[in-house]
C-alpha cells in the first residue's frame, strides 16, 4: 500500500482520442478524472465499454499523462520527517498538498509549479539531516535509514510481540505487549541462529557482555557456506551519518514527474 498520483492528459480536449462510445455521458472531473456521469447500477455494460475504450483511446493509457506510484506510506512519512528537519517553512506547498491519510485531494497546476520550486530547493541542499544507518558489517553494505515511524521498528513479530529496529542509540528489541519494555540494545551486534526450526536466535552486544535470546530473528535466514542455516544479517552495526538529498530520490523523482505533467497540461494532480 502507498500513494499514487495521477494527472489527466488533454488528449480528449485536443481531439487526439478515438471516438468515445458514450460521448453524451462522458465527462472529465477534476477530482475523479475521466468518468461517466451516470450511475453504475443498471449501466454495467456501458461502463464496460467505456473502460475498454479508455485503456487505449490515446497515446497515454487510461488518458493519464502521469500515473506514478509515489512511495509506501512508511517511506512517505520518512520524507515528511526530512522536510520537518530542514524546516517546513521552506516547503509550504508540499506540506499543504501532499496527502496525509484519508485527506488526499488534488493539487492544481499553479500549486504544482510552486511544489517543483520547493523540490528544487530541497535537492540543492548539501545535507538534509543526520540519521542512524543500519549497516551490514560483514558485507559493508547500507541496509536501511532510521525513521521515527513506529518508533524505529522495522520488524513487528506477531508471535512474540517483540519489535526489532534501530535508532540513534543502536539496535533494539522491545516488548510491545509490555508497554515497549526494552529487552536488548547495542550499537554493534552479532546475531547467531541457535535453532533454525524454531527461529531461535541470540543477539550479542559486541561492545559489551550483554546478550539476549528469543524466537524473533532480524532479517532473513540463509544457508551458510557450510550448508547450515544462518542469519543473513549476522554482524551489523548502527552509524550516524549526514543524509544528502539524493537519499530521497525514491520519492523526489516521481513527485517531479507528476508535478511537471500538471504544469504542462494545466490539470491537477489527483492523489489516491
Steps between C-alpha positions, in 0.01 A plus 500: 500500500611852432434824316411526132481828306328553165471783250244487220622573147342754262460250220119510501490879513747520213317245286778241524293205619300239316123574507350453843228232491290700749563869424180623663584340834876564496654773718845579637465577867781694669500269802401164351642537150340353185163349595137445407241723665253215539448249780682171474201285601292427195775629268759228545540431128545870424774520762668192357506659153628828647782339698613298199506815288685699766790253511615573145314812388817711471877476531472498880339190661174591676546856371755566776789731419659380823423197714764456769545289808650761734606298805383266772344678795804416713741649245268796452502585871878464504510770233262716701740468794778626273293806405443568869873464569588764242211725600145461377485876440715441190243257358155652556350355182630150556392512864149607404439289191676169553240247617461416864296189570145533366543869413640450151325739261663682209783744424421747223754604237596832659577322828689231310733769365570617855558141610762457228686806632496352850631165375779682315594677824501170690729342238738798523575442868838360599342283767152445632555363846700249699353156541587151623591253226479123537818351350573139411846480660589174328434632148553872573161583349242754616170327571261769619471858624342551839155650536277621781209314343390224741768614738773368272361145484570310177365160604188450711482134600141385550589184689731642768370855500858622455586805290847501343655812355753773557543867578787734582574299815537168319314180415222407740257225593184630669204315649197667345264309729675633811479871425805489269732374773854493360654153509824557313696787346843530337682702234694199365320165491568139411194284426545123533239242403469246783197304376392572141182291523371719781664821366687518829789747494744672730588869479837590649633849574845513341597798717400338827395176663125524447309239301136417442331187366157487339296355214496824302783513242597826337494462121502188286645157559743361240724197466862566582803366317489195726139435394362585843233767551626839613371855516564713192573788740747319722718799587352848477537840657345847514678812372394863525547678166410817320219426255520665155188600303570222249402251770141604426513463121262205537222752564643820348519349150134387470380819669693704246346307211140546617543868583666562162209323327258718695675821395531382139132409465350755736317212671503413869691221665254250646621313810382155600 
